[in-house]
Amino acid sequence: MTIGKGKRPRDPNQLAKWIVDQSTSDSQPEEVQPAQAPAPVNLSEYMAAIGRKGGRIGGKRRLKTMTKEQRRKVATKAARARWKKR
């Protein structure tokens, strides 16, 4: 009865039926349910997934809190480490 990706119908009669169906159904509508990641097999896989998530957030937040001079020092240290390998 819905149109597209969960849009409500335009026709008032279809809209009324859609509202009744949504309010009387046992499960929540698809667009309201949060996306769930597949359950990890063991604890180490779970912790690795959590660590990757934090790592993606951490770098951006770190750049926002560092001063220009601190960023320059970190970049210089990284460049020296890269050129030292050669």
Number of C-alpha atoms within 10 A of each C-alpha: 11 12 9 8 8 11 10 15 17 10 8 9 10 14 15 13 13 15 13 11 12 13 12 9 9 8 9 11 12 10 10 7 9 7 8 6 7 6 8 12 8 8 9 10 12 12 12 12 14 11 11 11 11 11 11 10 10 11 10 10 10 11 12 9 10 11 10 10 9 12 14 12 11 10 12 12 11 12 11 10 11 10 8 8 6 5
